[in-house]
Amino acid sequence: MSEAVAGAVAERFEELYGAGPEGVWAAPGRVNLIGEHTDYNDGFVMPFALPHITVAAVSRREDGVLRLHSADIDGGVVELRVDDLAPETDRNWTAYPAGVVWALREAGHPVTGADVHLTSTVPSGAGLSSSAALEVVVALALNDLYELGLKGWQLARLCQRAENVYVGAPTGIMDQTASACCEAGHALFLDTRDLSQKQIPFDLAAEGMRLLVVDTQVKHAHSDGEYGKRRAGCEKGAALLGVDALRDVPYDGLDAALDRLGDEEEVRRLVRHVVTEDERVERVVSLLESGDTRAIGPVLVEGHASLRDDFRISCPELDLVVDTALGAGALGARMTGGGFGGSAIVLAEAADVDTIAKAVQEAFAAADFTAPRVFEAVPAAGARRLS
């Protein structure tokens, strides 16, 4: 399959640019099992990579020209000059790959241009990190072609900088690290403070379970303000509590911390979510390592309630997925991703998957919502070279 994909993308590249690419690379989207809005608070997260990938055919250029083309977006080849790249000057899809080139050059890496052709199966705006997959695949290609010698976590840092500074979206480090570093059959337990990682075996099929992703088709955009407001509120909470980040507020000291925040009710809610969510990540890791996988279901439900009630980033469609799935026998469910739309995950016994999917589809129809997209999530490989 990967050989066929690489061949098709390389063929299209040659049609666009007149010669074959130097290589073809892939980077996946991700689902976050648990640990939402903790990454920019120096906390814990636990994503895994999806089989859905962004693929890039790339060749180097030495004339300072960056040419970009996407098979998934109307329009021809976009031509830029690497010397002219500047933060927040581009509001189009090209800001993501151009931002990576800018971040690499700003860090002192000698990237002198490239021809790039992209295509993707990662759903856009679904909370599955389509932007991170786009950034990481370009970064990995340039790292290989220019022999920069950067490791996965270093590429993730540069991609995060591209999204934060060049694009202007205040995202954390989880999405890019998941795309760059995840391994097939595992979830990635990541400490976002020091980027230490542990691959946790996560083979649901072997235990008779499945994890469904329900894309509500409600689109979100991280750079539209609400995400930034939550991040600013978390930073305010850390400042008021005198800590570097909310990760430093101990779970057993949460009540005392909330008392210190007094009448700062909005900040109190944000702090409560982050501190309890970090504890939930650690609990899920412990359960998986002890082989008690089914017991993570209620933890997922706790996480959704916290995101809905404290962080206030859910929406009627996401709540309907969770409530309907649980009512139809799911072991657990929660929204995943940045919020305000996007996707939910559902943990279920394999025998119950069809019943749950049908119940969710029927509930959306009854509510007159756009029909959701439902698919199984299987932990897949991180970014890699295809040819």
RANOR-V960249 format. One record per residue. N is the residue number from 1. RES is the residue in one small letter. PHI is phi in radians with two decimals (none if undefined). Layout:
N	RES	PHI
N	RES	PHI
//
This chain:
1	m	none
2	s	-1.11
3	e	-1.14
4	a	-1.17
5	v	-1.09
6	a	-1.06
7	g	-1.13
8	a	-1.16
9	v	-1.18
10	a	-1.14
11	e	-1.11
12	r	-1.15
13	f	-1.00
14	e	-1.14
15	e	-1.10
16	l	-1.31
17	y	-1.97
18	g	1.54
19	a	-2.68
20	g	-1.21
21	p	-1.31
22	e	-1.33
23	g	-3.10
24	v	-2.29
25	w	-2.23
26	a	-2.38
27	a	-2.45
28	p	-1.58
29	g	-1.31
30	r	-2.52
31	v	-2.01
32	n	-1.68
33	l	-1.15
34	i	-2.84
35	g	1.87
36	e	-1.81
37	h	1.07
38	t	-1.74
39	d	-1.18
40	y	-1.44
41	n	-1.92
42	d	1.09
43	g	-1.71
44	f	-1.86
45	v	-2.43
46	m	-2.59
47	p	-1.55
48	f	-2.47
49	a	-1.39
50	l	-1.66
51	p	-1.21
52	h	-1.25
53	i	-2.35
54	t	-1.79
55	v	-2.01
56	a	-2.25
57	a	-1.74
58	v	-2.46
59	s	-2.34
60	r	-1.33
61	r	-2.28
62	e	-1.97
63	d	-1.86
64	g	1.34
65	v	-1.81
66	l	-2.05
67	r	-1.97
68	l	-2.20
69	h	-2.52
70	s	-2.11
71	a	-1.25
72	d	-1.78
73	i	-2.26
74	d	-1.05
75	g	2.21
76	g	-1.61
77	v	-1.28
78	v	-1.73
79	e	-1.93
80	l	-2.25
81	r	-1.89
82	v	-1.11
83	d	-1.22
84	d	-1.65
85	l	-1.14
86	a	-2.59
87	p	-0.95
88	e	0.99
89	t	-1.79
90	d	-2.25
91	r	-1.88
92	n	-1.81
93	w	-1.05
94	t	-1.14
95	a	-1.07
96	y	-1.25
97	p	-1.19
98	a	-1.11
99	g	-1.08
100	v	-1.14
101	v	-1.07
102	w	-1.04
103	a	-1.13
104	l	-1.11
105	r	-1.17
106	e	-1.09
107	a	-1.42
108	g	1.68
109	h	-1.55
110	p	-1.42
111	v	-1.63
112	t	-1.86
113	g	2.29
114	a	-2.93
115	d	-1.82
116	v	-2.35
117	h	-2.15
118	l	-2.19
119	t	-2.61
120	s	-2.57
121	t	-1.93
122	v	-1.40
123	p	-1.05
124	s	-1.42
125	g	1.27
126	a	-1.77
127	g	1.31
128	l	-2.01
129	s	1.18
130	s	-1.10
131	s	-1.19
132	a	-1.13
133	a	-1.06
134	l	-1.12
135	e	-1.11
136	v	-1.17
137	v	-1.15
138	v	-1.19
139	a	-1.08
140	l	-1.14
141	a	-1.06
142	l	-1.18
143	n	-1.06
144	d	-1.23
145	l	-1.16
146	y	-1.63
147	e	0.89
148	l	-1.41
149	g	1.30
150	l	-1.46
151	k	-1.48
152	g	-0.97
153	w	-1.18
154	q	-1.24
155	l	-1.09
156	a	-1.08
157	r	-1.05
158	l	-1.15
159	c	-1.18
160	q	-1.08
161	r	-1.10
162	a	-1.03
163	e	-1.28
164	n	-1.20
165	v	-1.64
166	y	-1.32
167	v	-1.36
168	g	1.61
169	a	-1.87
170	p	-1.43
171	t	-1.38
172	g	-1.47
173	i	-1.68
174	m	-1.06
175	d	-1.06
176	q	-1.17
177	t	-1.18
178	a	-1.05
179	s	-1.11
180	a	-1.42
181	c	-2.13
182	c	-1.14
183	e	-2.13
184	a	-1.04
185	g	1.34
186	h	-2.38
187	a	-1.78
188	l	-1.78
189	f	-1.48
190	l	-2.09
191	d	-1.60
192	t	-1.32
193	r	-1.29
194	d	-1.99
195	l	1.09
196	s	-1.18
197	q	-2.30
198	k	-2.49
199	q	-1.48
200	i	-1.85
201	p	-0.93
202	f	-2.55
203	d	-1.97
204	l	-1.15
205	a	-1.03
206	a	-1.15
207	e	-1.86
208	g	1.37
209	m	-2.17
210	r	-2.45
211	l	-2.10
212	l	-1.68
213	v	-1.85
214	v	-2.00
215	d	-1.46
216	t	-1.24
217	q	1.22
218	v	-1.51
219	k	-1.43
220	h	-2.23
221	a	-2.53
222	h	-1.10
223	s	-1.61
224	d	-1.58
225	g	2.05
226	e	-1.16
227	y	-1.05
228	g	-1.08
229	k	-1.12
230	r	-1.16
231	r	-1.12
232	a	-1.08
233	g	-1.13
234	c	-1.14
235	e	-1.12
236	k	-1.11
237	g	-1.07
238	a	-1.09
239	a	-1.13
240	l	-1.12
241	l	-1.58
242	g	1.24
243	v	-2.10
244	d	-1.16
245	a	-2.72
246	l	-1.13
247	r	-0.98
248	d	-1.47
249	v	-1.47
250	p	-1.22
251	y	-1.03
252	d	-1.34
253	g	-1.93
254	l	-1.11
255	d	-1.04
256	a	-1.13
257	a	-1.14
258	l	-1.13
259	d	-1.08
260	r	-1.18
261	l	-1.41
262	g	1.00
263	d	-1.58
264	e	-1.36
265	e	-1.08
266	e	-1.11
267	v	-1.14
268	r	-1.01
269	r	-1.12
270	l	-1.12
271	v	-1.08
272	r	-1.06
273	h	-1.09
274	v	-1.10
275	v	-1.17
276	t	-1.26
277	e	-1.20
278	d	-1.03
279	e	-1.14
280	r	-1.14
281	v	-1.04
282	e	-1.09
283	r	-1.16
284	v	-1.13
285	v	-1.00
286	s	-1.07
287	l	-1.15
288	l	-1.16
289	e	-1.19
290	s	-1.60
291	g	1.44
292	d	-1.72
293	t	-1.10
294	r	-1.07
295	a	-1.25
296	i	-1.32
297	g	-0.93
298	p	-1.07
299	v	-1.19
300	l	-1.07
301	v	-1.12
302	e	-1.01
303	g	-1.08
304	h	-1.14
305	a	-1.04
306	s	-1.19
307	l	-1.18
308	r	-1.27
309	d	-1.65
310	d	-1.63
311	f	-1.44
312	r	0.98
313	i	-2.21
314	s	-1.46
315	c	-2.65
316	p	-0.97
317	e	-1.16
318	l	-1.13
319	d	-1.09
320	l	-1.16
321	v	-1.01
322	v	-1.10
323	d	-1.11
324	t	-1.18
325	a	-1.08
326	l	-1.11
327	g	-1.14
328	a	-1.63
329	g	1.88
330	a	-1.11
331	l	-1.32
332	g	-3.04
333	a	-2.86
334	r	-2.88
335	m	-1.20
336	t	-2.34
337	g	1.69
338	g	-1.24
339	g	1.76
340	f	1.09
341	g	2.27
342	g	1.50
343	s	-2.13
344	a	-2.13
345	i	-1.97
346	v	-2.33
347	l	-1.65
348	a	-2.58
349	e	-1.11
350	a	-0.98
351	a	-1.18
352	d	-1.74
353	v	-1.04
354	d	-1.12
355	t	-1.08
356	i	-1.17
357	a	-1.06
358	k	-1.13
359	a	-1.09
360	v	-1.15
361	q	-1.03
362	e	-1.18
363	a	-1.14
364	f	-1.14
365	a	-1.11
366	a	-1.13
367	a	-1.50
368	d	1.08
369	f	-1.59
370	t	-1.03
371	a	-1.03
372	p	-1.36
373	r	-1.76
374	v	-2.09
375	f	-2.62
376	e	-1.44
377	a	-1.80
378	v	-2.10
379	p	-0.99
380	a	-2.04
381	a	-1.33
382	g	-1.39
383	a	-1.03
384	r	-2.80
385	r	-1.52
386	l	-1.65
387	s	-2.76
//
